[in-house]
């Protein structure tokens, strides 16, 4: 009988450690990425540049639609979010982004900071660097003025940027 209790206790401890590892370990994992994007100036004026590997007459035009500095929610953050349009496609770009990781982090475009009315852009790609997220062309981005880094596992706002 005592051996069964020892096995049961061992299984409970193992399960507890596994859950703790899942929830805590992402905070110590830094994922760095540096994705390139066509040039733009900080004032939102379009700049054209030749497409690499093509003749000099083809140009890529990138417009800044909105941007904002990241602000801390429950965790410190640095960098800015920029909503861009290039060749008819919208891109949400994080520049000089730096935050801690967490379990089940998602990127939302949201009407508020509570994530009650939002569009899920996808899982976080990196916790540090310059990262691009494609925004579906069917999304009316003028309706969503906040970019949220949201922890779905805990329902917690990690950080946000107000797009202006």
DSSP file (Angstrom, degrees, kcal/mol; ACC not computed):
  #  RESIDUE AA STRUCTURE BP1 BP2  ACC     N-H-->O    O-->H-N    N-H-->O    O-->H-N    TCO  KAPPA ALPHA  PHI   PSI    X-CA   Y-CA   Z-CA
    1    1 A X     >        0   0    0      0, 0.0     4,-1.5     0, 0.0     3,-0.3   0.000 360.0 360.0 360.0 -43.3    0.0    0.0    0.0
    2    2 A X  H  >  +     0   0    0      1,-0.2     4,-1.9     2,-0.2     5,-0.1   0.854 360.0  57.8 -63.3 -35.1    2.8    2.4    0.9
    3    3 A X  H  > S+     0   0    0      1,-0.2     4,-2.3     2,-0.2    -1,-0.2   0.875 102.5  54.5 -64.1 -37.6    4.5    1.8   -2.5
    4    4 A X  H  > S+     0   0    0     -3,-0.3     4,-2.8     1,-0.2    -1,-0.2   0.905 107.6  49.9 -62.1 -41.6    1.3    2.9   -4.3
    5    5 A X  H  X S+     0   0    0     -4,-1.5     4,-2.7     2,-0.2    -1,-0.2   0.887 109.7  51.1 -65.2 -38.1    1.3    6.2   -2.4
    6    6 A X  H  X S+     0   0    0     -4,-1.9     4,-2.4     2,-0.2    -2,-0.2   0.909 112.2  46.3 -64.9 -41.9    5.0    6.8   -3.3
    7    7 A X  H  X S+     0   0    0     -4,-2.3     4,-2.3     2,-0.2    -2,-0.2   0.922 113.6  48.7 -65.5 -44.2    4.3    6.1   -7.0
    8    8 A X  H  X S+     0   0    0     -4,-2.8     4,-2.2     2,-0.2    -2,-0.2   0.917 112.6  48.1 -62.0 -44.1    1.2    8.4   -6.9
    9    9 A X  H  X S+     0   0    0     -4,-2.7     4,-2.6     1,-0.2    -1,-0.2   0.911 110.4  52.0 -63.2 -42.5    3.2   11.1   -5.2
   10   10 A X  H  X S+     0   0    0     -4,-2.4     4,-2.5     1,-0.2    -2,-0.2   0.896 110.0  48.8 -60.1 -41.4    6.0   10.7   -7.7
   11   11 A X  H  X S+     0   0    0     -4,-2.3     4,-2.6     2,-0.2    -1,-0.2   0.886 110.8  50.3 -66.8 -39.1    3.5   11.1  -10.6
   12   12 A X  H  X S+     0   0    0     -4,-2.2     4,-2.5     2,-0.2    -2,-0.2   0.924 112.3  47.1 -64.3 -44.5    2.0   14.2   -9.0
   13   13 A X  H  X S+     0   0    0     -4,-2.6     4,-2.6     2,-0.2    -2,-0.2   0.922 113.0  49.0 -63.1 -44.1    5.4   15.8   -8.5
   14   14 A X  H  X S+     0   0    0     -4,-2.5     4,-2.2     1,-0.2    -2,-0.2   0.919 112.5  47.4 -62.2 -44.5    6.4   14.9  -12.1
   15   15 A X  H  X S+     0   0    0     -4,-2.6     4,-2.3     2,-0.2    -1,-0.2   0.903 112.3  50.3 -63.3 -41.5    3.2   16.4  -13.5
   16   16 A X  H  X S+     0   0    0     -4,-2.5     4,-2.5     1,-0.2    -2,-0.2   0.913 111.2  48.0 -63.7 -43.8    3.6   19.5  -11.4
   17   17 A X  H  X S+     0   0    0     -4,-2.6     4,-2.5     2,-0.2    -1,-0.2   0.888 110.9  51.8 -64.9 -38.8    7.2   20.0  -12.6
   18   18 A X  H  X S+     0   0    0     -4,-2.2     4,-2.2     2,-0.2    -2,-0.2   0.925 111.8  45.8 -63.2 -45.0    6.1   19.5  -16.2
   19   19 A X  H  X S+     0   0    0     -4,-2.3     4,-2.2     2,-0.2    -2,-0.2   0.919 112.8  50.4 -64.3 -44.1    3.4   22.1  -15.9
   20   20 A X  H  X S+     0   0    0     -4,-2.5     4,-2.7     1,-0.2     5,-0.4   0.909 109.8  50.8 -60.8 -42.7    5.8   24.5  -14.2
   21   21 A X  H  X S+     0   0    0     -4,-2.5     4,-2.0     1,-0.2     5,-0.3   0.922 110.0  50.0 -61.3 -44.3    8.3   24.0  -17.0
   22   22 A X  H  < S+     0   0    0     -4,-2.2     4,-0.4     1,-0.2    -1,-0.2   0.893 118.2  38.7 -60.4 -41.2    5.7   24.7  -19.7
   23   23 A X  H  < S+     0   0    0     -4,-2.2    80,-0.4    -5,-0.1    -2,-0.2   0.821 126.9  30.5 -82.3 -32.0    4.6   27.9  -18.0
   24   24 A X  H >< S+     0   0    0     -4,-2.7     3,-1.5    -5,-0.2     4,-0.4   0.837 102.4  70.2 -99.5 -37.8    7.9   29.3  -16.8
   25   25 A X  G >< S+     0   0    0     -4,-2.0     3,-2.0    -5,-0.4     4,-0.3   0.815  87.8  65.0 -58.8 -35.7   10.6   28.2  -19.2
   26   26 A X  G >  S+     0   0    0     -4,-0.4     3,-1.6    -5,-0.3    75,-0.4   0.823  90.6  67.7 -58.4 -27.3    9.5   30.4  -22.1
   27   27 A X  G <  S+     0   0    0     -3,-1.5    74,-0.5     1,-0.3    -1,-0.3   0.739 102.2  46.7 -62.5 -21.2   10.4   33.5  -20.1
   28   28 A X  G <  S+     0   0    0     -3,-2.0     2,-0.6    -4,-0.4    -1,-0.3   0.379  92.3  93.2-102.2   3.3   14.0   32.5  -20.3
   29   29 A X    <   -     0   0    0     -3,-1.6     2,-0.6    -4,-0.3    72,-0.2  -0.877  57.6-163.7-102.6 118.1   14.0   31.8  -24.1
   30   30 A X        -     0   0    0     -2,-0.6     2,-0.6    70,-0.1    70,-0.1  -0.888   1.8-167.5-101.7 124.5   15.1   34.7  -26.3
   31   31 A X        -     0   0    0     -2,-0.6    96,-2.1     2,-0.0    97,-1.6  -0.956   8.7-165.2-112.2 116.4   14.3   34.3  -29.9
   32   32 A X  E     +a  128   0A   0     -2,-0.6     2,-0.3    94,-0.2    97,-0.2  -0.852  12.5 168.9-107.6 137.9   16.0   36.9  -32.1
   33   33 A X  E     -a  129   0A   0     95,-2.3    97,-1.7    -2,-0.4     2,-0.3  -0.991  20.2-167.1-144.5 147.2   15.1   37.7  -35.7
   34   34 A X  E     -a  130   0A   0     -2,-0.3     2,-0.3    95,-0.2    97,-0.2  -0.698  16.7-178.3-138.5  84.5   16.0   40.5  -38.1
   35   35 A X        -     0   0    0     95,-3.2     2,-0.1    -2,-0.3    -2,-0.1  -0.643  21.1-129.8 -86.5 139.8   13.7   40.5  -41.1
   36   36 A X        -     0   0    0     -2,-0.3     2,-0.3    96,-0.0    -1,-0.1  -0.446  24.5-177.4 -84.9 159.9   14.3   43.0  -43.9
   37   37 A X        -     0   0    0     -2,-0.1     3,-0.1     3,-0.0    25,-0.1  -0.981  38.1 -83.5-151.4 151.2   11.6   45.3  -45.4
   38   38 A X        -     0   0    0     -2,-0.3    23,-0.0     1,-0.1    10,-0.0  -0.229  63.0 -89.2 -54.9 149.7   11.6   47.9  -48.2
   39   39 A X        +     0   0    0     21,-0.1     8,-0.5     7,-0.0    23,-0.4  -0.292  50.3 168.4 -67.6 141.9   12.8   51.3  -47.2
   40   40 A X        -     0   0    0      6,-0.1     2,-0.2    -3,-0.1     6,-0.1  -0.961  30.3-121.7-141.1 158.7   10.6   53.9  -45.7
   41   41 A X    >   -     0   0    0      4,-1.1     3,-1.4    -2,-0.3    23,-0.1  -0.655  28.8-112.7 -97.4 165.3   11.3   57.2  -44.0
   42   42 A X  T 3  S+     0   0    0      1,-0.3    -1,-0.1    -2,-0.2     0, 0.0   0.630 110.0  66.6 -73.7 -12.7   10.0   57.9  -40.5
   43   43 A X  T 3  S-     0   0    0      2,-0.1    -1,-0.3     1,-0.0     3,-0.1   0.533 113.5-110.1 -85.8  -5.3    7.6   60.6  -41.7
   44   44 A X  S <  S+     0   0    0     -3,-1.4    20,-0.4     1,-0.3     2,-0.4   0.575  70.1 142.6  89.8   8.7    5.4   58.2  -43.6
   45   45 A X        -     0   0    0     18,-0.1    -4,-1.1     1,-0.1    -1,-0.3  -0.683  56.3-109.2 -84.1 136.0    6.4   59.4  -47.0
   46   46 A X        -     0   0    0     -2,-0.4     2,-0.4    -6,-0.1    17,-0.2  -0.349  32.1-167.2 -66.3 140.9    6.8   56.7  -49.6
   47   47 A X  E     -B   62   0A   0     15,-0.8    15,-0.9    -8,-0.5     2,-0.3  -0.999   8.3-148.0-127.1 133.3   10.2   55.8  -50.8
   48   48 A X  E     +B   61   0A   0     -2,-0.4     2,-0.3    13,-0.2    13,-0.2  -0.752  17.4 177.3 -99.5 148.3   10.8   53.6  -53.8
   49   49 A X  E     -B   60   0A   0     11,-1.2    11,-2.1    -2,-0.3     3,-0.0  -0.992  36.6 -94.2-145.5 150.5   13.8   51.3  -54.2
   50   50 A X  E     -B   59   0A   0     -2,-0.3     2,-0.4     9,-0.2     9,-0.2  -0.342  41.4-114.5 -62.9 143.5   14.8   48.8  -56.9
   51   51 A X    >   -     0   0    0      7,-1.0     3,-1.5     4,-0.3     7,-0.1  -0.667  38.0-109.9 -76.5 128.9   13.7   45.2  -56.3
   52   52 A X  T 3  S+     0   0    0     -2,-0.4     3,-0.1     1,-0.3    -1,-0.1  -0.324 100.5  20.0 -61.3 139.4   16.8   43.1  -55.8
   53   53 A X  T 3  S+     0   0    0      1,-0.3    -1,-0.3    -3,-0.0     2,-0.2   0.627 109.5  93.7  79.2  13.3   17.5   40.7  -58.7
   54   54 A X  S <  S-     0   0    0     -3,-1.5    -1,-0.3     4,-0.1     2,-0.1  -0.758  85.2 -79.6-127.8 175.6   15.4   42.7  -61.2
   55   55 A X    >   -     0   0    0     -2,-0.2     3,-1.4     1,-0.1    -4,-0.3  -0.370  48.3-106.0 -74.3 162.8   16.0   45.4  -63.7
   56   56 A X  T 3  S+     0   0    0      1,-0.3    -1,-0.1    -6,-0.1    -4,-0.0   0.586 111.8  68.3 -68.7 -11.1   16.3   48.9  -62.4
   57   57 A X  T 3  S+     0   0    0     -7,-0.1     2,-0.4     2,-0.0    -1,-0.3   0.720  79.8  87.3 -84.3 -19.1   12.8   50.0  -63.7
   58   58 A X    <   -     0   0    0     -3,-1.4    -7,-1.0    -7,-0.1     2,-0.3  -0.650  62.4-174.8 -79.8 133.7   10.9   47.8  -61.2
   59   59 A X  E     -B   50   0A   0     -2,-0.4     2,-0.5    -9,-0.2    -9,-0.2  -0.947  22.7-144.3-131.2 149.9   10.3   49.5  -57.9
   60   60 A X  E     -B   49   0A   0    -11,-2.1   -11,-1.2    -2,-0.3     2,-0.5  -0.962  17.4-160.2-110.3 128.2    8.8   48.6  -54.5
   61   61 A X  E     -B   48   0A   0     -2,-0.5    26,-1.0   -13,-0.2     2,-0.5  -0.935   5.9-170.2-111.8 129.9    6.8   51.4  -52.8
   62   62 A X  E     -BC  47  86A   0    -15,-0.9   -15,-0.8    -2,-0.5     2,-0.4  -0.978   1.6-165.9-121.9 127.7    6.2   51.1  -49.0
   63   63 A X  E     - C   0  85A   0     22,-2.9    22,-2.3    -2,-0.5     2,-0.7  -0.920  19.0-134.0-112.2 137.2    3.8   53.5  -47.2
   64   64 A X  E     + C   0  84A   0    -20,-0.4    20,-0.2    -2,-0.4     3,-0.1  -0.817  24.0 178.2 -86.1 118.2    3.7   53.9  -43.4
   65   65 A X  E     -     0   0A   0     18,-3.0     2,-0.3    -2,-0.7    19,-0.2   0.845  64.0 -22.9 -87.8 -38.8    0.0   53.8  -42.5
   66   66 A X  E     - C   0  83A   0     17,-1.4    17,-3.2    98,-0.1    -1,-0.4  -0.971  60.0-174.1-165.6 159.9    0.4   54.1  -38.7
   67   67 A X  E     + C   0  82A   0     -2,-0.3    97,-2.2    15,-0.2     2,-0.3  -0.988   3.0 177.1-158.2 161.6    2.9   53.5  -36.0
   68   68 A X  E     - C   0  81A   0     13,-2.2    13,-2.9    -2,-0.3     2,-0.2  -0.970  32.5-104.5-165.7 152.3    3.4   53.6  -32.2
   69   69 A X  E     - C   0  80A   0     -2,-0.3    93,-0.6    11,-0.2    11,-0.3  -0.573  42.8-109.8 -78.6 141.7    5.8   52.9  -29.4
   70   70 A X  E     -F  161   0B   0      9,-2.8     2,-0.3    -2,-0.2    91,-0.3  -0.520  34.3-163.2 -71.4 138.7    5.4   49.8  -27.4
   71   71 A X  E     -F  160   0B   0     89,-3.8    89,-2.2    -2,-0.2     2,-0.2  -0.906  25.1-100.6-120.4 149.1    4.3   50.3  -23.8
   72   72 A X  E     +F  159   0B   0     -2,-0.3    87,-0.3    87,-0.2     4,-0.2  -0.455  35.8 172.3 -71.7 141.0    4.5   47.8  -21.0
   73   73 A X  S    S-     0   0    0     85,-2.4    85,-0.2     2,-0.8    86,-0.2   0.536  83.9 -26.3-100.5 -99.7    1.4   45.9  -19.9
   74   74 A X  S    S+     0   0    0     83,-2.1     2,-0.3     1,-0.1    84,-0.2   0.495 136.8  44.8 -91.7  -5.3    2.4   43.3  -17.4
   75   75 A X  S    S-     0   0    0     83,-1.8    -2,-0.8    82,-0.2    -1,-0.1  -0.980  90.0 -99.4-140.7 150.8    6.0   43.1  -18.7
   76   76 A X        +     0   0    0     -2,-0.3    24,-0.6    -4,-0.2     2,-0.3  -0.304  45.2 173.5 -65.5 151.3    8.7   45.5  -19.9
   77   77 A X  E     - D   0  99A   0     22,-0.1     2,-0.3    -7,-0.1    22,-0.2  -0.981  17.0-163.9-155.1 156.8    9.1   46.1  -23.6
   78   78 A X  E     + D   0  98A   0     20,-1.3    20,-1.8    -2,-0.3     2,-0.2  -0.963  46.0  48.9-140.6 158.5   11.0   48.3  -26.0
   79   79 A X  E     -     0   0A   0     -2,-0.3    -9,-2.8    18,-0.2     2,-0.3  -0.556  68.9 -87.0 112.1-173.9   10.5   49.1  -29.7
   80   80 A X  E     -CD  69  95A   0     15,-2.2    15,-2.8   -11,-0.3     2,-0.4  -0.967  17.7-133.0-139.4 157.0    7.8   50.2  -32.0
   81   81 A X  E     -CD  68  94A   0    -13,-2.9   -13,-2.2    -2,-0.3     2,-0.4  -0.903  23.1-170.7-106.8 135.9    5.0   48.8  -34.1
   82   82 A X  E     -CD  67  93A   0     11,-2.7    11,-3.3    -2,-0.4     2,-0.6  -0.995  14.6-150.1-131.0 127.8    4.6   50.0  -37.7
   83   83 A X  E     -CD  66  92A   0    -17,-3.2   -18,-3.0    -2,-0.4   -17,-1.4  -0.884  29.0-179.5 -97.4 119.2    1.7   49.3  -40.0
   84   84 A X  E     -CD  64  91A   0      7,-3.4     7,-2.5    -2,-0.6     2,-0.4  -0.785  24.7-150.9-119.0 157.6    2.9   49.3  -43.6
   85   85 A X  E     +CD  63  90A   0    -22,-2.3   -22,-2.9    -2,-0.3     2,-0.4  -0.994  21.2 170.4-128.0 126.0    1.5   48.8  -47.0
   86   86 A X  E >   -CD  62  89A   0      3,-2.9     3,-2.0    -2,-0.4   -24,-0.2  -0.981  69.9 -15.4-139.2 122.7    3.8   47.5  -49.7
   87   87 A X  T 3  S-     0   0    0    -26,-1.0     3,-0.1    -2,-0.4    -1,-0.1   0.871 128.6 -52.2  51.6  42.5    2.6   46.4  -53.2
   88   88 A X  T 3  S+     0   0    0      1,-0.2     2,-0.4    49,-0.0    -1,-0.3   0.417 117.3 109.9  79.3  -1.8   -1.0   46.2  -52.0
   89   89 A X  E <   -D   86   0A   0     -3,-2.0    -3,-2.9    47,-0.0     2,-0.4  -0.860  62.3-134.6-108.5 142.9   -0.2   44.1  -49.0
   90   90 A X  E     -DE  85 135A   0     45,-0.7    45,-2.3    -2,-0.4     2,-0.4  -0.774  21.0-172.2 -97.3 140.5   -0.3   45.2  -45.3
   91   91 A X  E     -DE  84 134A   0     -7,-2.5    -7,-3.4    -2,-0.4     2,-0.6  -0.997  17.5-149.4-133.1 131.8    2.5   44.3  -43.0
   92   92 A X  E     -DE  83 133A   0     41,-3.2    41,-2.5    -2,-0.4     2,-0.5  -0.917  25.8-167.3 -98.1 119.1    2.7   44.8  -39.2
   93   93 A X  E     -DE  82 132A   0    -11,-3.3   -11,-2.7    -2,-0.6     2,-0.6  -0.916  16.5-155.9-115.4 131.7    6.4   45.4  -38.4
   94   94 A X  E     -DE  81 131A   0     37,-3.0    37,-2.2    -2,-0.5     2,-0.4  -0.924  18.5-165.7-100.0 123.9    8.0   45.3  -35.0
   95   95 A X  E     -D   80   0A   0    -15,-2.8   -15,-2.2    -2,-0.6    35,-0.2  -0.925  67.8  -5.6-115.8 138.5   11.2   47.4  -35.0
   96   96 A X  E    S+     0   0A   0     -2,-0.4    -1,-0.2   -17,-0.2    34,-0.2   0.836  90.9 176.3  51.1  36.4   13.9   47.3  -32.3
   97   97 A X  E     + E   0 129A   0     32,-2.5    32,-2.5    -3,-0.2     2,-0.3  -0.465  11.6 169.5 -75.3 139.0   11.5   45.0  -30.4
   98   98 A X  E     +DE  78 128A   0    -20,-1.8   -20,-1.3    30,-0.2     2,-0.3  -0.864  12.7 131.8-155.2 117.2   12.6   43.6  -27.1
   99   99 A X  E     -D   77   0A   0     28,-2.3     2,-0.2    -2,-0.3   -22,-0.1  -0.922  53.3 -91.3-150.5 172.2   10.5   41.7  -24.5
  100  100 A X        -     0   0    0    -24,-0.6   -73,-0.1    -2,-0.3   -72,-0.1  -0.563  43.1-116.4 -85.8 160.7   10.5   38.6  -22.4
  101  101 A X        +     0   0    0    -74,-0.5     2,-0.3   -75,-0.4    -1,-0.1  -0.367  34.6 175.0 -87.3 171.6    8.9   35.4  -23.8
  102  102 A X    >   -     0   0    0    -76,-0.2     3,-0.7    -2,-0.1     2,-0.3  -0.965  38.7 -69.0-164.8 172.8    6.0   33.6  -22.3
  103  103 A X  T 3  S-     0   0    0    -80,-0.4    50,-0.6    -2,-0.3    51,-0.3  -0.564 108.8  -4.6 -75.9 134.1    3.6   30.7  -22.9
  104  104 A X  T 3  S-     0   0    0     -2,-0.3    48,-2.3     1,-0.2     2,-0.4   0.889  80.4-177.1  58.2  48.4    1.2   31.0  -25.8
  105  105 A X  E <   -G  151   0B   0     -3,-0.7    19,-2.0    46,-0.2     2,-0.3  -0.657   2.4-176.2 -82.1 131.3    2.0   34.6  -26.8
  106  106 A X  E     -GH 150 123B   0     44,-3.0    44,-2.8    -2,-0.4     2,-0.5  -0.880  24.4-128.6-125.2 156.5   -0.1   36.0  -29.7
  107  107 A X  E     -GH 149 122B   0     15,-3.0    14,-3.0    -2,-0.3    15,-1.0  -0.932  31.9-176.5-106.6 124.2   -0.1   39.2  -31.7
  108  108 A X  E     -GH 148 120B   0     40,-2.4    40,-2.8    -2,-0.5     2,-0.5  -0.916  28.1-146.2-119.7 145.0   -3.5   41.0  -31.9
  109  109 A X  E     +GH 147 119B   0     10,-2.4    10,-2.9    -2,-0.4     2,-0.3  -0.965  41.8 178.6 -97.1 127.2   -4.9   44.0  -33.6
  110  110 A X  E     -GH 146 118B   0     36,-2.9    36,-1.8    -2,-0.5    35,-0.4  -0.929  46.0-139.2-137.5 153.9   -7.4   45.3  -31.2
  111  111 A X  S    S+     0   0    0      6,-2.4     2,-0.2    -2,-0.3     7,-0.1   0.665  94.2   7.9 -81.6 -18.2  -10.0   48.0  -30.6
  112  112 A X  S    S-     0   0    0      5,-0.4     3,-0.5    34,-0.1    34,-0.1  -0.820  83.4 -97.8-147.3-174.6   -9.0   48.3  -26.9
  113  113 A X  S    S+     0   0    0     -2,-0.2    44,-0.0     1,-0.2    34,-0.0   0.410 109.1  69.2 -93.9   2.5   -6.5   46.9  -24.4
  114  114 A X  S    S-     0   0    0      3,-0.1    -1,-0.2    42,-0.0    43,-0.0   0.465  98.3-127.0 -99.0  -2.1   -8.7   44.1  -23.1
  115  115 A X        +     0   0    0     -3,-0.5     3,-0.2     2,-0.2    -2,-0.1   0.874  69.0 130.0  58.4  40.2   -8.7   42.0  -26.2
  116  116 A X  S    S+     0   0    0      1,-0.3     2,-0.5     0, 0.0    -1,-0.1   0.802  78.6  28.0 -87.9 -34.0  -12.5   41.9  -26.4
  117  117 A X  S    S+     0   0    0     -5,-0.0    -6,-2.4     2,-0.0    -5,-0.4  -0.895  93.7 131.5-129.1  99.8  -12.7   42.9  -30.0
  118  118 A X  E     -H  110   0B   0     -2,-0.5     2,-0.4    -3,-0.2    -8,-0.2  -0.902  51.2-128.6-145.6 167.0   -9.5   41.8  -31.8
  119  119 A X  E     -H  109   0B   0    -10,-2.9   -10,-2.4    -2,-0.3     2,-0.7  -0.996  28.7-131.3-120.3 127.4   -8.0   40.1  -34.9
  120  120 A X  E     -H  108   0B   0     -2,-0.4   -12,-0.2   -12,-0.2     3,-0.1  -0.696  22.3-177.9 -81.0 116.1   -5.4   37.4  -34.2
  121  121 A X  E     -     0   0B   0    -14,-3.0     2,-0.2    -2,-0.7    -1,-0.2   0.740  51.8 -96.3 -84.6 -26.2   -2.4   38.1  -36.4
  122  122 A X  E     -H  107   0B   0    -15,-1.0   -15,-3.0    11,-0.1    -1,-0.3  -0.787  54.3 -34.4 137.7-179.7   -0.6   34.9  -35.2
  123  123 A X  E    S-H  106   0B   0     -2,-0.2   -17,-0.3   -17,-0.2     2,-0.1  -0.341  71.5 -89.9 -71.3 153.7    1.9   33.7  -32.7
  124  124 A X        -     0   0    0    -19,-2.0    -1,-0.1     1,-0.1     3,-0.1  -0.435  34.1-164.1 -64.9 134.4    4.9   35.8  -31.7
  125  125 A X        +     0   0    0      1,-0.3     2,-0.3    -2,-0.1    -1,-0.1   0.818  67.6   1.2 -89.3 -35.3    7.8   35.1  -34.0
  126  126 A X        -     0   0    0      1,-0.1    -1,-0.3     3,-0.1   -94,-0.2  -0.993  46.4-147.8-153.9 152.4   10.6   36.6  -32.0
  127  127 A X  S    S+     0   0    0    -96,-2.1   -28,-2.3    -2,-0.3     2,-0.3   0.436  89.7  36.3 -99.9  -2.8   11.1   38.4  -28.7
  128  128 A X  E    S+aE  32  98A   0    -97,-1.6   -95,-2.3   -30,-0.2     2,-0.3  -0.978  98.1  18.1-152.0 134.7   14.0   40.5  -29.9
  129  129 A X  E    S-aE  33  97A   0    -32,-2.5   -32,-2.5    -2,-0.3     2,-0.5  -0.839  94.1 -31.2 120.2-150.6   14.7   42.3  -33.2
  130  130 A X  E     +a   34   0A   0    -97,-1.7   -95,-3.2    -2,-0.3     2,-0.4  -0.972  61.5 177.0-119.3 118.3   12.9   43.4  -36.3
  131  131 A X  E     - E   0  94A   0    -37,-2.2   -37,-3.0    -2,-0.5     2,-0.4  -0.960  18.9-149.6-133.0 140.7    9.9   41.2  -37.3
  132  132 A X  E     - E   0  93A   0     -2,-0.4     2,-0.4   -39,-0.2   -39,-0.2  -0.901   8.6-170.4-110.6 137.1    7.2   41.3  -40.0
  133  133 A X  E     - E   0  92A   0    -41,-2.5   -41,-3.2    -2,-0.4     2,-0.2  -0.995  22.5-129.8-124.5 124.9    3.7   40.0  -39.6
  134  134 A X  E     - E   0  91A   0     -2,-0.4     2,-0.5   -43,-0.2   -43,-0.2  -0.535  17.9-150.3 -72.7 137.8    1.4   39.7  -42.7
  135  135 A X  E     - E   0  90A   0    -45,-2.3   -45,-0.7    -2,-0.2   -14,-0.1  -0.953  24.8-111.2-111.9 124.3   -2.0   41.2  -42.2
  136  136 A X    >   -     0   0    0     -2,-0.5     3,-1.9     1,-0.2   -45,-0.0  -0.251  21.2-130.2 -54.8 134.7   -4.8   39.7  -44.2
  137  137 A X  T 3  S+     0   0    0      1,-0.3    -1,-0.2     3,-0.1     4,-0.1   0.680 103.7  66.5 -64.4 -18.1   -6.1   42.1  -46.8
  138  138 A X  T 3  S+     0   0    0      2,-0.1     2,-0.5     3,-0.0    -1,-0.3   0.599  80.0  98.8 -78.4 -10.2   -9.7   41.6  -45.7
  139  139 A X  S <  S-     0   0    0     -3,-1.9     2,-1.4     1,-0.1     3,-0.1  -0.666  72.2-139.8 -83.5 125.9   -9.0   43.3  -42.3
  140  140 A X    >   -     0   0    0     -2,-0.5     3,-2.0     1,-0.2     4,-0.3  -0.690  20.6-173.0 -81.6  91.5  -10.0   46.9  -42.0
  141  141 A X  G >  S+     0   0    0     -2,-1.4     3,-1.0     1,-0.3    -1,-0.2   0.679  74.9  73.1 -66.1 -17.6   -6.9   48.0  -40.1
  142  142 A X  G 3  S+     0   0    0      1,-0.2    -1,-0.3    -3,-0.1     3,-0.1   0.712  93.1  57.5 -67.9 -17.6   -8.4   51.5  -39.6
  143  143 A X  G <  S+     0   0    0     -3,-2.0     2,-0.6     1,-0.2    -1,-0.2   0.635  99.7  63.0 -83.6 -15.9  -10.8   49.9  -37.0
  144  144 A X    <   +     0   0    0     -3,-1.0   -33,-0.2    -4,-0.3    -1,-0.2  -0.916  52.5 168.0-119.6 106.7   -8.0   48.5  -34.9
  145  145 A X        +     0   0    0     -2,-0.6    18,-3.2   -35,-0.4     2,-0.4   0.379  57.4  70.6-100.3   2.6   -5.8   51.1  -33.3
  146  146 A X  E     -GI 110 162B   0    -36,-1.8   -36,-2.9    16,-0.2     2,-0.6  -0.968  58.8-156.2-126.3 137.7   -3.9   48.9  -30.8
  147  147 A X  E     -GI 109 161B   0     14,-2.8    14,-1.9    -2,-0.4     2,-0.4  -0.954  23.7-165.5-104.9 123.5   -1.3   46.2  -31.3
  148  148 A X  E     -GI 108 160B   0    -40,-2.8   -40,-2.4    -2,-0.6     2,-0.7  -0.901  24.7-153.6-114.0 138.7   -1.3   43.8  -28.4
  149  149 A X  E     -GI 107 159B   0     10,-2.8     9,-2.5    -2,-0.4    10,-1.2  -0.953  37.0-173.3-100.8 108.8    1.2   41.1  -27.3
  150  150 A X  E     -GI 106 157B   0    -44,-2.8   -44,-3.0    -2,-0.7     2,-0.9  -0.886  28.8-144.1-117.4 132.1   -1.2   38.9  -25.5
  151  151 A X  E  >> -GI 105 156B   0      5,-3.2     5,-1.7    -2,-0.4     4,-1.6  -0.832  15.5-173.0 -92.2 104.3   -0.6   35.8  -23.4
  152  152 A X  T  45S+     0   0    0    -48,-2.3    -1,-0.2    -2,-0.9   -48,-0.1   0.851  78.9  63.1 -68.0 -34.2   -3.6   33.5  -24.2
  153  153 A X  T  45S+     0   0    0    -50,-0.6    -1,-0.2   -49,-0.3   -49,-0.1   0.858 122.1  19.6 -60.2 -36.1   -2.6   31.0  -21.5
  154  154 A X  T  45S-     0   0    0     -3,-0.4    -1,-0.2   -51,-0.3    -2,-0.2   0.460 101.2-120.4-112.7  -4.2   -3.1   33.5  -18.7
  155  155 A X  T  <5 +     0   0    0     -4,-1.6     2,-0.4     1,-0.2    -3,-0.2   0.918  64.0 147.9  64.2  43.1   -5.3   36.1  -20.4
  156  156 A X  E   < - I   0 151B   0     -5,-1.7    -5,-3.2   -82,-0.0     2,-0.8  -0.915  52.2-131.2-120.2 136.8   -2.6   38.7  -19.8
  157  157 A X  E     - I   0 150B   0     -2,-0.4   -83,-2.1    -7,-0.2    -7,-0.2  -0.770  22.4-177.9 -82.1 110.1   -1.6   41.8  -21.8
  158  158 A X  E     -     0   0B   0     -9,-2.5   -85,-2.4    -2,-0.8   -83,-1.8   0.948  63.9 -33.1 -71.8 -50.6    2.2   41.6  -22.0
  159  159 A X  E     -FI  72 149B   0    -10,-1.2   -10,-2.8   -87,-0.3    -1,-0.3  -0.965  58.0-158.7-162.5 170.0    2.6   44.9  -23.9
  160  160 A X  E     -FI  71 148B   0    -89,-2.2   -89,-3.8    -2,-0.3     2,-0.4  -0.984   9.0-151.0-154.5 161.4    0.9   47.1  -26.5
  161  161 A X  E     -FI  70 147B   0    -14,-1.9   -14,-2.8    -2,-0.3     2,-0.6  -0.995  18.0-138.3-136.1 132.8    1.4   49.9  -29.0
  162  162 A X  E     - I   0 146B   0    -93,-0.6     2,-0.5    -2,-0.4   -16,-0.2  -0.825  22.4-137.3 -91.6 120.8   -1.2   52.5  -30.0
  163  163 A X              0   0    0    -18,-3.2   -95,-0.2    -2,-0.6   -81,-0.1  -0.661 360.0 360.0 -82.8 125.4   -1.1   53.0  -33.7
  164  164 A X              0   0    0    -97,-2.2    -1,-0.2    -2,-0.5   -96,-0.1   0.315 360.0 360.0-127.1 360.0   -1.4   56.7  -34.8
